[in-house]
Structure formats: structure tokens, C-alpha cells
């Protein structure tokens, strides 16, 4: 089993976040996650990986990332960057 271990996944909006931009993860208790912070009001979402996080767990975590707009009138597109370090 390959381990990634103790790194971070940072999700950011390419054009800068707005107060209505929400970055989330569908399940903050997925295997391989040590903690989740940020993601609200246009701020970066940071997922701290556990020291024993495997490559497969990291892939599952990345697939669980989500964007939501709390604006009733937003109709545009958002590009985001996912950085794994």
C-alpha cells in the first residue's frame, strides 16, 4: 500500500473567491483526513491529510470536493485549483 501521508490538499478559486462561494467536501470524516478548515465565503478549503493517508484515500478525498454558491442570482462559472502537497 502506498502512503501519501501528512500532506495537504488546498482548493482555491482561480479568480479569487466571493462571499457567496463555498468550497466543501462531502464527508469530512473520510479515511485519510486529519482535519478540514476554511472553504467558506470564498476562502481556500484546506484538507490536512493523516500521516497514514494512502494514494487511494487521497483520490477519494479529491473526488469528494464540491463547490456551491449561496447567491440566488449567481449564474456564472467558477474555475478552481486543487494543490496536493
N, C-alpha and C positions, 0 to 999 in steps of 0.2 A: 504494500500500500504506500503510495506516495503522499508525503505530508507537505503542506504549504506552510502552515504554522505561524501564528503570531503576527501576521501582516495586517494590512488594512485594505478595505475597498472603499474608495471615495467616489461618490456620484455628484457631479456638478452640472449645472445648466450652462451651455456654451455662451449664451448671450447675457448671462447674469440673471439671477432669479428675481422674481417679483413677489410681492406679499401674498399673492394668491397661488403661487407654485408650491406644491407639496411633493416631496420625494419620500417614498416609503418602501418597506419590504413587507411582503405578505405575511410572514411569520418570523418574528424576532427571536423565536426560540429554536430555529433550525439548528441542526447539528453543525458544529464548526464556528458558531457565532459566540464571541465572548461578550460583546455589547454593541448597541446601536445608538447613535446620537445624531442630532440635527435633522435636516430634511424638511423643516417647516419654514414657511414664509420666505421661500427662495434660498435658504441656506443649504450648503452641501450636506448630503447624507454620508455619515461615516460609520462603516461596519468594521469593528475590531474583531479579527479572527482569533480563535482559540489557538494555543500553541500546538495542538494536535490536529488542526484542520487539514483535511485531505483535499487533493485536487478535485475529486468528485463532489465533495461538500461545497467547495468554493463555486463550482459550476452551478450547483443547485441554488446557492445564495444569489448569484448573479441573475439567474432566471426568475427569481422571486422579486426583483426590483420593480417598482412601479412609480408612475407619475400621475398626479391628479391636480386638477385646477379647482380651487374653491370659488372661482369667479363665475357668476351667472352669465356673463357676456363674453368670456374669452372664447375665441374660435380659431386661434392660430395654431401653429406647430411649434414644438419645442425640441431642440437637439440637446442631448446630454452626453457627457463624457464619463466613462467608468474607468477609474485608475486602480490597478491592483499593485500594491507594493508591499 
